[in-house]
Amino acid sequence: EIVLTQSPTTIAASPGEKVTITCRASSSVSYMYWYQQKPGASPKPWIYDTSKLASGVPNRFSGSGSGTSYSLTINTMETEDAATYYCQQWSSTLTFGSGTKLEIK
Amino acid sequence: EVQLQQSGPEVGRPGSSVKISCKASGYTFTDYVMNWVKQSPGQGLEWIGWIDPEYGSTDYAEKFKKKATLTADTSSSTAYIQLSSLTSEDTATYFCARITYYVMDAWGQGASVTVSS
């Protein structure tokens, strides 16, 4: 099983700040997927195929990476971006990262 | 509009079983694989398994092979997950999620299961 380790676990950012969340895989994966979840809600697809934004996702978000290291970046933080973000791979048995909680400072 | 409507909250006694449903609408049910995901209180997401409704084929995470059974009824466009031999560790919210090209692009609202005597 491929283990996905996200960092940081929690991060607080001010509006306008740049934010980067990292997801490291225990073995190489072909693509990374990201989901956003807000309290009491279902997760939403956010980034797919490592760098493609899901429908409706603002273009201040971007995704990048390859092999065992991937990241989600918010160019300029907005209050609505406060949520928990999960990475996910399906190169082998599907696994999720443990999540990164993004808060507003 | 694609919708996945899950059944309501369940309470099960330790050792019993519960069955949660996920009714799909707005698309052809048999054209997409359905995943199931567990989220324990205050915790992250855990993949349980998937079912291909057209063929009934399934795959499970190792951890859930003896815990969960996935089925689908194509006549009603409904996917099901049955959880057996309930313990407190099974108290969680369970989501169904449609897969499109490896992306879980539509999610149910979640169904809570509480294990309590």
Interface residues (C-beta under 8 A of the other chain):
Chain A: E1 Y31 Y33 Y35 Q37 S42 P43 K44 P45 Y48 D49 A54 Y86 Q88 W90 T93 L94 T95 F96 G97 S98 G99
Chain B: N35 V37 G44 L45 E46 W47 W50 A61 E62 F95 A97 Y101 Y102 V103 M104 D105 W107 G108 Q109 G110
